[in-house]
Each structure stands twice: as structure tokens, then as C-alpha cells.
Amino acid sequence: MKHNQWIRVALDVPLAGPFDYRVPESLEAIKGQRVLVPFGRRELIGIVLDTIESPSYPEEQVKDILMVLDDLPPLRQDWLDFGQFAASYYHRPVGEVLLPAMPSALRKPGSYTGKLSKGGPVARLDRKKKKPRVPEPPEDRMHVLNPEQQQAVDTVQSLKGFKTVLLHGVTGSGKTEVYLHLALDALTKGKQVLFLVPEINLTPQFEQALLARFQQVVGLDGIAVLHSGLAEGERLKAWVAIQRGQVRIVLGTRMAIFAPLQQAGLIIVDEEHDASYKQQEGLRYSARDLAIWRAHQLDIPVVLGSATPSLESWQHARLGRYLKLTLSKRAKTTYMPAIKLVDTKQIKLEQGFAPVVLHAIRERLARGEQSLVFLNRRGYAPVIHCASCGWMSQCPRCSVYTVMHRMPGHGNVLQCHHCGYYGRVPVKCPDCGNQDLEMLGRGTQRVEEYLQAAFPQACVERIDADSTRLKGSARKLFDRVHSGEIDILVGTQMVAKGHDFRKLGLVCVLNADAMLFSSDFRAPEKLFAQLAQVSGRAGRHVAGGEVLIQTAYPEQAVYQALIQHDYDTFANASLEERKITHLPPFSYQVLISAQAKTVNEAMQFLLEARQLLASQPQLSGFQAAINMYDPVPLRIVRVAHVERAQLLVESASRPVLQAFLGHWLPLVQEIGKRHRIRYFTEVDPLEI
């Protein structure tokens, strides 16, 4: 290394970057290492992206780095390139991609300086005595593949290099078994496998399945789990093991796509359609889309599995860009569950239940089978209402109603699901003094309470975001379901996907119609996927599985396709509608969301941003290919005293849209500084 070495460093700051630094004679720094550097009045940890011949500004203005952190091997070039692609595609500084992907201990200066350092977090990790994890021996079922599964495995194993495979399998068709066979093939070749699942509560059962099958192959320490619910020390231990190449299998939620893999041979994305793969703050990335790019970069296969693939993936398969493999039959039972629509227009409901639904639950109890009541609305009552004057329980910070919750030890409270506001339930109307306040609608708490009274001999439990707040509580509840201890399960979307309930014979869906009238063009796709997934929990191991969906609109196409288990017809018809209206996947979108004290300020900022297309000469070449909608307030315009509006940008060409953003967004940034507006750019938005 020659003296006066110059390096380019990525820092986690909201500035374009990267930043140039000098390496003093006493130090050496190479690409991929972390370094401690001065930045203004602060000290920050950054990642060396490159060594350069000379800095991009006068040498006398360039600062020296303070420390080279060599407690880990340098980050691989392919990982750095992956982060730089994500930064480019989602139009964020590269430092805001690479640094947040690492455990916080590895990017906090205090971990390496002052009293807290003690040699750094990795050294402290290495000094800790390892406690071998001895899990309960998981039951490993089903090794023999049926012909469709075997064909899928053989086809993927025959692939050479990169290919995106869409594994379209009905619920209960044994997609997991296909994953495990493919993973074993990669592991026996000395490669790593990355499993992505959409939600944290799905990781325990996947980890058990992986341990059951591969414990002898990789050992207990050969599996690393990454998700946001881990304690910081757990995440650090997993990340360091991956980065050191000590781990053969990585299992995690969307954040695991940034795992620093050393020798990847296969990437699997389970429930690829799920919206949870899209990050909704900071770097608003799609882990599924990045998984495809990562597999292309590493020249390995990526398998996208789902019973209800996203329409984007379905269209790629129709065009031959993805290889589609189909599992059309359930692996363990002969028949799919019978899905029936319960027309509620002419029926008097009892606490939200049709009589036929209550009768069906009673029958399942008599047979010793479990029932699942699905309602995607937590809390007790969505709104408190005064019939006398019309007052409703409005959140004081947001343009939404607060939901009544029953809190153990705290009585009844009103909670806002958007800003987190808590308040007491008034004993009388704040406006007119009427003491006869009404509870409108039903949430999971109210449904649970009613079922406990209606079926006192049954064990009724609720699984939602409220009942699973404590660490480990979700796993304990699901274990009780799997053991057969719970007779009636009340749940939200947490229970709708991925779980294999052995005694579940009946699924009842309440309030499915709420999504029919959404302004989001993706609502029918989301509704079909949600209902198909929750329906798929029924009858996986018991004969005569049944699904009852209460609806006032049984004639709707989404319901008619659902009762026929006909995703193909639904998807193809939906794609034809999207094609006519030039909506994704036949166009590509970017959403700019602005926040301000008043909606008028947000709208004015977006209006000026929109006018740039016509007023700026450097953008004139894009006018024919770029469509900008009018700025509009969000449906929920105010959250936590902040008012919001959005601007949707669209193009029929992804490369053209990306090129336009490269010219347009710097100009938007200048307008934002002038208005002092906070705004977010989201490429490929899922919710509009």
C-alpha cells in the first residue's frame, strides 16, 4: 500500500455520497472493510467502497480516517454491488442501504471507542461461551414425493445457472417438501441456501422443518435466523456467522435478503405474493424483487412459491420469462376444502354470525375438530358512537376513528391503529352528554368474547397483534393450536398463511366484503389471495374440510373464482383488466408521498414537482413517455398531526422511468428544501 491512500466511503446519512477520505500512513484500508471516520462534529462508521487515485475535491479538505475495523473479514464485492444496485434502483444513497443492513453494534462508533468498546462487539461475541441449542426433536414427516413434486424437483435441479422459477401450488400441495429437497441438493454441493418467509411467526415452523431434515447435514450451528424480532445480540451472532461463512442455511424475513452470503446456491421465496416483502419505510424495497436480482447476480436459481402468485409474477410466467411449475393437488388429502358463500343480505346475524356458521362450528366441536374464525380487524369495537348527536370516537391526531380495546388490568381504552394514541372510553358523549354510547362493528376481541359465551365448553383463543405482543407469545399460542388444545381460534391475517393445523376442519370468514370497495386497484388481487390462503388452512389433515365466507355480494367475480379454486381464471381476467387500464404489470409506477403541517402545503410541493416535467428543458424528452397524475390527499390524510398527499408517476417502460427519475428527483429535492417538506419516494408501490 502506498502512502496518501485515498478511499471512497459509504455512510448512513441522508446525503448523496459516497465520501472521500485519506488513509494515514499508519493504517491500511481495503475495499469492503469498515472504517471509523469524522463527519462534521460526529464520528461515524462507514464501508470502504473503493480505493481511488485522487479525491474528488481539494486534498487539503479531505479528512483522515480514524480507525480501520478489521474484526470481520472484508465484505464481499458481490454484496457491495448488490447494495449499490438497490440504492440505484430505489434512488437512495448507497450508505442508507448498506449500513442499515448490518446489526447496529457493527455500525455504532461506541462499540469500538470509549468505555463501551471492550474490544468491539465481535470480540465480545467470541469471548462468550457457546451454549449448544438443543431443540425438541421435531417430527419429520413426508419424504416421498408425489409425481408433481418430483417433477418440480427434477426440473429445478436440472437448471444451470440463473433462472426464476414460479412454483404455483395449491394450499397443502407440499411446496415446503419441494423446497427441502431442492435445499438438500444445494447443500450436498457445498452451497448455501437462503429461505425467505413473509412474517416472523412463520420462522419457528420453518426452522423446525430445516432442523429435522438437515441437522445431520449442517449441524445446529449451520442455520441462522434473521428477522426484526431478534434481540440485538441474536441478530449480531447470526449476521457474523453468515459473514464468516460459518452458516449453510439462512432463514428470515425480508431483511434477510441483505445477508452477506458467501457461497449461495439457491434462494427460495415462500408466499412470494405477500405484501410483507415490501418495506414500508426507509429504503422501500421489495425483498422478492431483490431476491431475483441477487440470484441473477450470483447465477443461481430462485424459486418463488405461492398458491396465489402476484399478478406481476403470473404475467412473467405467461410470457415465458419465469419457468412455471404447478402442484395442482394436495399432498396428503384427496380434496381441497369445500368453499361456500353465506349470503347475509336476508339473514339476521347474531353478533356478526350467520346461524349456519354457528351450527357448523358446533358440528366441528362435536367431531373433535378445530375451527378458525377469521376477521382481519383487531380490537373490540372499531367505533364508539352516540346515536343522539352523531359523535364518533375520532382520533385527536388522525383523520380516523379510534378502536375500542379491552386491556387486561386497564379496562376499556380507545386506541388509534395509526399513531398509537391511547385514551379512556368516555362514560358519556363528550358533545351532548348522552350516556348511552353504542359500539359499532366487531373486532377480534369482541368475537372471541361472544364465542366464549356461545360455546362455554370449548377452548377459544385469539391470535392477533395484541395477543402476541410479548416475545415468544405467538409461538406459544401456535404450539397450543398444533397440540389440539385450542378448539376455536379467532385470528387476523397472522393465521392466514403458511401454518399447517392438523386438526382444523372449518374456516369461517367474517366481514370479507370490506376490501371489495377499496380505491386500491390491487384490492381484488389481495382479497383473493387472503381468502385463498386462509381457506387453505382447512382440511389439510382431516376429511371434509369446509370454508364458509359471509358476504352480501356473492355474485362478485372474486368470490365466484374462489369457490371454484380457480386462480388461473381469476388471474388471467384480472390481467386483461390491468392491460386495458394500463396498470401494473403493464406499466411501472413511482409514488411520491409528501408530509406537511397542512395538506395544502403538501399539495403545493407536489404540484410544483409535477410541473417540472413541462417546465424543465432537461426533462422535455420524457414528456411523451411519462404520465403524472394530479396530486391528491391520501385517503387517511392526517396521521399524528401530520397531513399527507401523494403524486403518482407512471410509464410503460421501466428503463425510461428509471432514467427520468435520475433527472427529475434531484430537481424535486431542491423544491423540497425550499418548502421544507418531508417526502418519500417509493418505486413499485404496492399500496396507492
Residue, then its C-alpha position, 0 to 999 in steps of 0.5 A: m500500500k502506498h502512502n496518501q491512500w485515498i478511499r471512497v466511503a459509504l455512510d448512513v446519512p441522508l446525503a448523496g455520497p459516497f465520501d472521500y477520505r485519506v488513509p494515514e500512513s499508519l493504517e491500511a484500508i481495503k475495499g469492503q472493510r469498515v472504517l471509523v471516520p469524522f463527519g462534521r462534529r460526529e464520528l461515524i462508521g462507514i464501508v470502504l467502497d473503493t480505493i481511488e487515485s485522487p479525491s474528488y475535491p481539494e486534498e487539503q479538505v479531505k479528512d483522515i480516517l480514524m480507525v480501520l475495523d478489521d474484526l470481520p473479514p472484508l465484505r464481499q464485492d458481490w454484496l457491495d454491488f448488490g447494495q449499490f444496485a438497490a440504492s440505484y434502483y430505489h434512488r437512495p444513497v448507497g450508505e442508507v442501504l448498506l449500513p442499515a443492513m448490518p446489526s447496529a453494534l457493527r455500525k455504532p462508533g461506541s462499540y469500538t471507542g470509549k468505555l463501551s468498546k471492550g474490544g468491539p462487539v465481535a470480540r465480545l461475541d467470541r469471548k462468550k461461551k457457546k451454549p449448544r441449542v438443543p431443540e425438541p426433536p421435531e417430527d419429520r414427516m413426508h419424504v416421498l414425493n408425489p409425481e408433481q413434486q418430483q417433477a418440480v424437483d427434477t426440473v429445478q435441479s436440472l437448471k444451470g445457472f440463473k433462472t426464476v422459477l414460479l412454483h404455483g401450488v395449491t394450499g397443502s400441495g407440499k411446496t415446503e417438501v419441494y423446497l427441502h429437497l431442492a435445499l438438500d441438493a444445494l447443500t450436498k454441493g457445498k452451497q448455501v441456501l437462503f429461505l425467505v418467509p413473509e412474517i416472523n411467526l412463520t420462522p419457528q415452523f420453518e426452522q423446525a422443518l430445516l432442523a429435522r431434515f438437515q441437522q445431520v447435514v449442517g449441524l445446529d450451528g449451520i442455520a441462522v435466523l434473521h428477522s426484526g424480532l431478534a434481540e440485538g445480540e441474536r441478530l449480531k451472532a447470526w449476521v457474523a456467522i453468515q459473514r464468516g461463512q460459518v452458516r449453510i442455511v439462512l432463514g428470515t424475513r425480508m431483511a434477510i435478503f441483505a445477508p452477506l452470503q458467501q457461497a449461495g446456491l439457491i434462494i427460495v421465496d415462500e408466499e412470494h405474493d405477500a405484501s410483507y416483502k415490501q418495506q414500508e419505510g426507509l429504503r422501500y424495497s421489495a425483498r422478492d424483487l431483490a431476491i431475483w436480482r441477487a440470484h441473477q447476480l450470483d447465477i443461481p436459481v430462485v424459486l418463488g412459491s405461492a398458491t396465489p402468485s402476484l399478478e406481476s409474477w403470473q404475467h412473467a410466467r405467461l410470457g415465458r420469462y419465469l419457468k412455471l411449475t404447478l402442484s395442482k393437488r394436495a399432498k396428503t388429502t384427496y380434496m381441497p376444502a369445500i368453499k361456500l358463500v353465506d349470503t347475509k343480505q336476508i339473514k339476521l346475524e347474531q353478533g356478526f354470525a350467520p346461524v349456519v356458521l354457528h351450527a357448523i362450528r358446533e358440528r366441528l366441536a362435536r367431531g373433535e375438530q378445530s375451527l378458525v374464525f377469521l376477521n382481519r380487524r383487531g380490537y373490540a369495537p372499531v367505533i364508539h358512537c352516540a346515536s343522539c348527536g352523531w359523535m364518533s370516537q375520532c382520533p385527536r391526531c388522525s383523520v380516523y376513528t379510534v378502536m375500542h380495546r379491552m386491556p387486561g388490568h386497564g379496562n376499556v381504552l380507545q386506541c388509534h391503529h395509526c399513531g398509537y394514541y391511547g385514551r379512556v372510553p368516555v362514560k358519556c358523549p363528550d358533545c351532548g352528554n348522552q350516556d348511552l354510547e353504542m359500539l359499532g362493528r366487531g373486532t377480534q376481541r369482541v368475537e372471541e368474547y361472544l364465542q366464549a359465551a356461545f360455546p362455554q365448553a370449548c377452548v377459544e383463543r385469539i391470535d392477533a397483534d395484541s395477543t402476541r405482543l410479548k416475545g415468544s407469545a405467538r409461538k406459544l399460542f401456535d404450539r397450543v393450536h398444533s397440540g389440539e388444545i385450542d378448539i376455536l381460534v379467532g385470528t387476523q391475517m397472522v393465521a392466514k398463511g403458511h401454518d399447517f393445523r392438523k386438526l382444523g376442519l372449518v374456516c369461517v370468514l367474517n366481514a370479507d366484503a370490506m376490501l371489495f370497495s377499496s380505491d386500491f386497484r390491487a384490492p381484488e388481487k389481495l382479497f383473493a389471495q387472503l381468502a385463498q390462503v386462509s381457506g387453505r388452512a382447512g382440511r389439510h389433515v382431516a376429511g371434509g374440510e369446509v370454508l364458509i365466507q359471509t358476504a352480501y355480494p356473492e355474485q362478485a367475480v372474486y368470490q365466484a373464482l374462489i369457490q371454484h379454486d380457480y386462480d388461473t381464471f381469476a388471474n388471467a381476467s384480472l390481467e386483461e383488466r390491468k392491460i386495458t387500464h394500463l396498470p401494473p404489470f403493464s406499466y411501472q409506477v413511482l409514488i411520491s408521498a409528501q408530509a406537511k403541517t397542512v395538506n395544502e402545503a403538501m399539495q403545493f410541493l407536489l404540484e410544483a414537482r409535477q410541473l417540472l416535467a413541462s417546465q424543465p428543458q432537461l426533462s422535455g424528452f420524457q414528456a411523451a413517455i411519462n404520465m403524472y397524475d394530479p396530486v391528491p390527499l391520501r385517503i387517511v390524510r392526517v396521521a399524528h398531526v401530520e397531513r399527507a398527499q401523494l403524486l403518482v408517476e407512471s410509464a410503460s417502460r421501466p428503463v425510461l422511468q428509471a432514467f427520468l427519475g435520475h433527472w427529475l428527483p434531484l430537481v424535486q429535492e431542491i423544491g423540497k428544501r425550499h418548502r421544507i417538506r418531508y417526502f418519500t419516494e417509493v418505486d413499485p408501490l404496492e399500496i396507492 
